[in-house]
Amino acid sequence: MRLLMLGGTGFVGGATVREALTRGWSVTVFNRGRHGAAPAGVRRLVGDRLAPDGLAALADGEWDLVVDTWDGAPRAARTVARLLDGRIGHYVYVSSGSVYAPPVPVGVTEQSPVVDADPDATEGDYPQVKAGAERALREVFGERVLLARAGLILGPGEDIGRLPWWLSRIARGGDVLAPGPADLPVQYIDVRDLAAFLLDAGSARRGGPVNVVGRPGSATFGELLDACRTVTGADARLRWVEPERILAAGVVPWNDLPIWIPPGHKWRWMQEKDVTRAYADGLRCRPLADTVADTWSWLRRVGELPSRAGRPARPPVGLDPQREAALLATPTADRTG
């Protein structure tokens, strides 16, 4: 198989390139050449979708499969698609569950409406650019494009820092604010399992939208934090605090306390998507303990999160230590572990 990876040095793109290489595929990456080196055996084409003549390196060549992680202007996604049309077998676009139009129901399926988005747009917020790119690519490829609407992605290489924040916080030890309830279901996907699915589904010429994330309830928040304690070996004490008190203090789920979205919250659907189609199409997910252990090993090896310079800005994640201490100062924890 001949893979063209648009991107290829970031979190998802890098994992996809490595997975393709393990399969013995011929891999070409196209990017700006500013972040990291391509692995041995990978052909690297340098260009910039947003620059004049920035696609010249893609003027020639044929590939069986394209995987694209673009999260910029939809117009640029369409321009690339038109350039490649007729020279590729199938296209896989790594989209996001963020494209669903609010209010999003728990158990959201691929048939749910998405945000209004312009395939010719040159800017927009994250849901708009992802939904706009979906439309742009479907205009060109129809059912020859798979729209992989990824959920929470964890694993080695994570550059947003959600799981790394919990690992680093628990590694410091002491009393740790654990947002309840402990049995809260967590829905996520390991980046390596996502990469394998992208290549498997792309090779099988799957088309249309698919929610790509693990089963809801395959792990709980308590199991996540316990796994972090186990791999770090830290003397950390989990102080479980009821969600009502955390929210009343102005703590923002997902951002201040990464991954956590309490019951009844308007974002709760992000942890409870319907994944019937993904599993029917062959999605397989490794145990939570493996994801946590491998992320901790990677984090210790690299020392800090990869730079996101040149990529869309994201607010930093994680609760300030002083705010955490204030929340723990009043004895309201429902259990200590």
Summary of the structure (lengths in Angstrom):
residues: 337
radius of gyration: 20.4
end to end distance: 49.5
largest distance: 66.0
contacts: 1103
relative contact order: 0.14
helix: 36%
strand: 21%
